[in-house]
């Protein structure tokens, strides 16, 4: 399996940046794509925002993992993210999307807004599932009851979705510091996991547990170290 580690040349995401990433996994290709570390979303002035678009095409028979480390939302950060996946018959895709909050000066400040959209469709253009949310830092503070981090994982595989549900629930149950739910996706597209966590460490452990369970069910093997600290 090819490992691709995306490197940041600017130290995070800044005000008014418009970032885009697009890649295709060819027929029967196996790829693990991640980032070098968590990505800081810096404070943004004057009510402005940044955006990030990721487009993935998984060809027939491919096995694709897109598992970036979490976004770290600084005070007054405002980000719009879009993840668009096209999956062909017989392909497997494992995706994660996660964020946590951080105030470097410990003054109780929060990010301004995070807008997230994930769309999965087949090669014929049929939308299999869509997840959208918009949340402000203040809304997260009021509603999270001690959880300052959130992560989502999609395991897109039609053939073995029934086996994934119990495996994921069993693996997530003993992880401390998280509140997690697992359910099936529409159109028999697979399963997904959403995790609330008390901090970034607990969030990472929960996402890693979900990833390990999915790998075990889909390939019969636990994931091995990918030569970086984030997803080992």
C-alpha positions as CSV (number, residue, x, y, z in Angstrom):
1,X,0.0,0.0,0.0
2,X,1.3,3.4,-1.0
3,X,1.6,6.0,1.8
4,X,1.2,9.6,0.8
5,X,1.8,12.2,3.6
6,X,0.7,15.7,2.7
7,X,3.1,18.4,3.9
8,X,2.1,22.0,4.8
9,X,4.4,24.7,3.5
10,X,2.7,27.5,5.4
11,X,2.1,26.2,8.9
12,X,-1.7,25.9,8.7
13,X,-4.7,27.5,7.1
14,X,-4.9,31.3,7.0
15,X,-7.4,34.0,6.4
16,X,-9.0,34.0,2.8
17,X,-7.0,31.0,1.6
18,X,-8.8,28.8,-0.9
19,X,-7.2,25.3,-0.8
20,X,-8.0,22.4,-3.1
21,X,-6.7,18.8,-3.3
22,X,-7.8,16.2,-5.9
23,X,-6.6,12.7,-6.4
24,X,-7.6,9.5,-8.2
25,X,-6.8,6.0,-7.1
26,X,-6.6,3.9,-10.2
27,X,-8.2,0.4,-10.7
28,X,-7.1,-2.0,-7.9
29,X,-4.7,0.6,-6.4
30,X,-4.2,0.7,-2.6
31,X,-3.3,4.0,-1.0
32,X,-3.1,5.5,2.5
33,X,-3.2,9.3,2.4
34,X,-2.7,11.4,5.5
35,X,-1.2,14.7,6.8
36,X,2.1,15.3,8.5
37,X,0.3,16.4,11.7
38,X,-2.8,18.3,12.9
39,X,-3.6,21.4,10.9
40,X,-4.0,24.8,12.6
41,X,-6.8,27.0,11.4
42,X,-5.5,30.4,12.3
43,X,-7.6,33.4,13.6
44,X,-9.3,35.3,10.8
45,X,-10.0,39.1,10.9
46,X,-12.9,41.2,9.7
47,X,-15.4,38.4,9.5
48,X,-13.6,36.6,6.6
49,X,-13.1,32.9,6.1
50,X,-10.9,30.2,4.4
51,X,-12.0,27.2,2.4
52,X,-10.8,23.7,1.7
53,X,-12.0,21.4,-1.0
54,X,-10.9,17.7,-1.2
55,X,-12.0,15.5,-4.2
56,X,-11.4,11.8,-4.3
57,X,-12.1,9.3,-7.1
58,X,-11.8,5.6,-6.1
59,X,-11.7,3.4,-9.2
60,X,-13.0,-0.1,-9.4
61,X,-11.3,-2.5,-6.9
62,X,-9.3,0.2,-5.3
63,X,-8.7,0.5,-1.5
64,X,-8.4,4.2,-0.4
65,X,-7.8,5.6,3.0
66,X,-7.9,9.4,3.5
67,X,-7.1,10.0,7.1
68,X,-5.8,13.5,7.8
69,X,-5.1,14.5,11.4
70,X,-7.6,16.9,13.0
71,X,-8.1,20.5,12.3
72,X,-7.2,22.8,15.3
73,X,-9.6,25.7,15.3
74,X,-8.0,28.8,16.9
75,X,-10.1,31.7,18.2
76,X,-12.0,33.6,15.5
77,X,-11.1,30.9,12.9
78,X,-13.8,30.5,10.2
79,X,-13.5,27.6,7.8
80,X,-15.6,26.0,5.1
81,X,-14.6,22.4,4.2
82,X,-16.0,20.2,1.4
83,X,-15.1,16.5,0.9
84,X,-16.4,15.1,-2.4
85,X,-16.0,11.3,-3.1
86,X,-16.8,9.4,-6.2
87,X,-16.6,5.6,-5.6
88,X,-16.8,3.0,-8.3
89,X,-18.1,-0.6,-8.0
90,X,-15.9,-2.8,-5.9
91,X,-13.9,0.0,-4.3
92,X,-13.4,0.6,-0.6
93,X,-12.9,4.0,0.9
94,X,-12.2,4.9,4.5
95,X,-12.4,8.6,5.3
96,X,-12.0,10.7,8.5
97,X,-12.8,14.3,9.3
98,X,-12.1,15.7,12.7
99,X,-11.6,19.0,14.6
100,X,-10.8,20.3,18.0
101,X,-10.6,23.8,19.6
102,X,-7.7,25.6,21.1
103,X,-7.1,29.0,22.6
104,X,-3.3,29.6,22.9
105,X,-3.8,32.4,25.4
106,X,-6.3,30.6,27.5
107,X,-8.7,33.5,27.5
108,X,-11.9,31.5,26.9
109,X,-12.1,32.5,23.3
110,X,-13.5,30.2,20.6
111,X,-13.5,29.8,16.8
112,X,-16.1,31.7,14.9
113,X,-17.6,29.1,12.5
114,X,-17.0,25.7,10.9
115,X,-19.0,24.7,7.9
116,X,-18.6,21.1,6.7
117,X,-20.0,19.1,3.8
118,X,-19.2,15.5,2.8
119,X,-20.8,14.1,-0.4
120,X,-20.4,10.5,-1.6
121,X,-21.7,9.5,-5.0
122,X,-21.2,6.6,-7.4
123,X,-19.7,6.9,-10.9
124,X,-23.1,7.4,-12.4
125,X,-23.7,10.5,-10.4
126,X,-26.1,9.0,-7.9
127,X,-25.6,10.5,-4.4
128,X,-25.2,7.8,-1.8
129,X,-24.9,9.9,1.3
130,X,-24.5,13.5,2.3
131,X,-23.4,14.9,5.7
132,X,-23.6,18.6,6.4
133,X,-23.3,20.8,9.5
134,X,-22.5,24.3,10.5
135,X,-21.4,25.1,14.0
136,X,-20.1,28.1,15.9
137,X,-17.6,28.0,18.7
138,X,-20.3,29.3,21.1
139,X,-22.7,26.6,20.0
140,X,-20.1,23.9,20.6
141,X,-19.4,25.3,24.1
142,X,-23.0,25.4,25.1
143,X,-24.0,22.0,23.6
144,X,-20.9,19.8,24.0
145,X,-21.1,19.2,27.8
146,X,-17.3,18.9,28.2
147,X,-16.5,17.6,24.7
148,X,-14.3,20.0,22.8
149,X,-13.4,17.6,19.9
150,X,-15.4,15.8,17.2
151,X,-14.5,13.3,14.5
152,X,-16.4,11.4,11.9
153,X,-15.3,8.3,9.9
154,X,-16.9,6.8,6.9
155,X,-16.2,3.2,5.8
156,X,-17.6,2.9,2.3
157,X,-17.9,-0.7,1.3
158,X,-21.2,-2.3,0.2
159,X,-20.2,-5.9,0.6
160,X,-19.3,-6.0,4.3
161,X,-21.3,-3.3,6.0
162,X,-23.1,-5.9,8.1
163,X,-19.9,-7.1,9.7
164,X,-18.6,-3.7,10.3
165,X,-21.3,-2.5,12.7
166,X,-20.6,-5.0,15.6
167,X,-16.8,-4.8,15.1
168,X,-16.8,-1.0,15.3
169,X,-19.0,-0.9,18.4
170,X,-16.9,-3.5,20.2
171,X,-13.7,-1.7,19.4
172,X,-15.0,1.7,20.5
173,X,-16.7,0.7,23.7
174,X,-13.5,0.5,25.9
175,X,-12.0,3.8,24.7
176,X,-12.0,6.4,27.5
177,X,-13.0,10.0,27.1
178,X,-15.3,9.6,24.0
179,X,-19.0,9.4,23.2
180,X,-19.5,7.5,20.0
181,X,-22.2,6.3,17.7
182,X,-22.2,3.9,14.8
183,X,-24.8,3.4,12.1
184,X,-25.3,2.3,8.5
185,X,-25.3,4.7,5.6
186,X,-28.1,5.1,3.0
187,X,-28.2,3.1,-0.2
188,X,-26.2,0.3,1.5
189,X,-23.1,2.4,1.0
190,X,-21.4,1.3,4.2
191,X,-21.2,2.6,7.8
192,X,-20.2,5.7,9.6
193,X,-18.9,6.7,13.0
194,X,-19.3,10.0,14.9
195,X,-17.2,10.6,17.9
196,X,-17.3,13.3,20.6
197,X,-14.2,13.5,22.7
198,X,-12.9,15.4,25.8
199,X,-9.7,16.3,24.0
200,X,-7.5,15.6,21.0
201,X,-5.8,12.6,22.6
202,X,-9.1,10.8,23.2
203,X,-10.4,11.8,19.8
204,X,-7.3,10.2,18.1
205,X,-7.7,7.0,20.2
206,X,-11.3,6.7,19.1
207,X,-10.6,7.3,15.4
208,X,-7.7,5.0,15.5
209,X,-9.9,2.3,17.1
210,X,-12.5,2.7,14.4
211,X,-9.9,2.5,11.7
212,X,-8.3,-0.6,13.1
213,X,-11.7,-2.3,13.4
214,X,-12.5,-1.5,9.8
215,X,-9.1,-2.7,8.5
216,X,-9.5,-5.9,10.4
217,X,-12.9,-6.7,9.0
218,X,-12.1,-5.6,5.4
219,X,-8.6,-7.1,5.0
220,X,-8.2,-9.6,7.9
221,X,-5.2,-7.6,9.2
222,X,-4.6,-4.8,11.7
223,X,-3.1,-1.6,10.3
224,X,0.7,-1.3,10.7
225,X,2.7,1.8,11.4
226,X,2.7,4.3,8.5
227,X,6.0,6.0,9.6
228,X,4.4,9.0,11.3
229,X,3.1,9.7,14.8
230,X,-0.5,10.5,13.9
231,X,-1.8,7.2,12.5
232,X,0.3,4.5,14.1
